[in-house]
Amino acid sequence: MAGNSTEAGRSVTSKITSILLTFTEGSEHSLTEIARLAGLPISTAHRLTSELASWRLLERTTDGQYRAGLPLRMIRGAEAGPPSIAERAPCVLEDLAAATRCRARLGVLTEIDVAYIEKVPGTRPATTFSAAATMPAHPTAMGRALLAFSPARTVELTIMRGLRAYTAHTVTSPDRFRRALGVTRLTRVAVTRWELENDLCWIGMPVFGPGGQVVAAIEIAVKDLNQQMQAVVGTLAIASRSLTRELAGDAGPGRPQPSEPALAVDDLQLTSG
C-alpha cells in the first residue's frame, strides 16, 4: 500500500484486530492513542473506530474517549454493572423496527427537550445521540411518556415555555396537556395524533431505571391508530419492560419492578389531542 509504511501489507482484518486489542484491559483511549498503539495513521484509525462504534463494538464517551462496547465486554466475560441507555437503546430499536416495520425512537429528557436516537426499517443502523438530535417534549409520544413520570416542576416549566403548535392538531391548551399526562400516568401509554407531523401518529411508553425513576421513553410511528394500536402497544410493552429490567440489572425475585401498564384503548385516545 502506498501512503504510509505502518499500513504496508496489512489487511483490514489486521487493522481492526489491532484496534480491538488496545482495549483488552478494559481501558479508555483517545483516537490518537488508538492510532499509536495499533500502528495506524490517524485517518485510518478514525475511519475504523467510527465503523466499530456504529456497530457498538466500541463506545465513545462524553469526553471523546473510546472504550470497549457491551458485546466485547460480554465476550471477554467482564463483570460489568447494568448496561447504560446508550449501550442498549440501539439494540432495542433494531428489534422494534424489524418487528413492526415502523420507525422507532428512544428519547431521554434533557431539561425540557428530548434527546433521541432513531431506527428506520431497513439495513441502516440506528442513529446515535448528538447535540443536534433533539425534539420538543409536548407534541411527541416519547416526550409525554417522560413528562408524565417526571416531577411536577418539569411539567410546569414545559408549559411555561409555551406549547407551540406544530400542526393544527397539536395540543396547546395547558389543561388538555395536563389531562393527557394524567392519562399516560394511568395507562403507561402516550399517544399523539398528527401533533408533530401531519401524516404520522406516535405511540410511546416509558422506560424505568433502578429505583423506579423514568429514564427514557420509546415511541413508534404509525399511520393509522385504529388499525395498528393494539399490535404496536403489545410489541412496545415487551420492549419497554425488557429494557427496564436490563437497566435494573435483571432484577430477580423480591426486587420491585414497575407495575404492568393498565391498557385501555378508550383512555388512550384522550392522550392524542
C-alpha positions, 0 to 999 in steps of 0.5 A: 500500500502506498501512503504510509509504511505502518499500513504496508501489507496489512489487511483490514482484518489486521487493522481492526484486530489491532484496534480491538486489542488496545482495549483488552484491559478494559481501558479508555483511549483517545483516537490518537492513542488508538492510532499509536498503539495499533500502528495506524495513521490517524485517518485510518484509525478514525475511519475504523473506530467510527465503523466499530462504534456504529456497530457498538463494538466500541463506545465513545464517551462524553469526553471523546474517549473510546472504550470497549462496547457491551458485546466485547465486554460480554465476550471477554466475560467482564463483570460489568454493572447494568448496561447504560441507555446508550449501550442498549437503546440501539439494540432495542430499536433494531428489534422494534423496527424489524418487528413492526416495520415502523420507525422507532425512537428512544428519547431521554429528557434533557431539561425540557427537550428530548434527546433521541436516537432513531431506527428506520426499517431497513439495513441502516443502523440506528442513529446515535445521540448528538447535540443536534438530535433533539425534539420538543417534549409536548407534541411527541409520544416519547416526550409525554411518556417522560413528562408524565413520570417526571416531577411536577416542576418539569411539567410546569416549566414545559408549559411555561415555555409555551406549547407551540403548535406544530400542526393544527392538531397539536395540543396547546391548551395547558389543561388538555396537556395536563389531562393527557399526562394524567392519562399516560400516568394511568395507562403507561401509554402516550399517544399523539395524533398528527401533533408533530407531523401531519401524516404520522401518529406516535405511540410511546411508553416509558422506560424505568431505571433502578429505583423506579425513576423514568429514564427514557421513553420509546415511541413508534410511528404509525399511520393509522391508530385504529388499525395498528394500536393494539399490535404496536402497544403489545410489541412496545410493552415487551420492549419497554419492560425488557429494557427496564429490567436490563437497566435494573440489572435483571432484577430477580425475585423480591426486587420491585419492578414497575407495575404492568401498564393498565391498557385501555384503548378508550383512555388512550385516545384522550392522550392524542389531542 
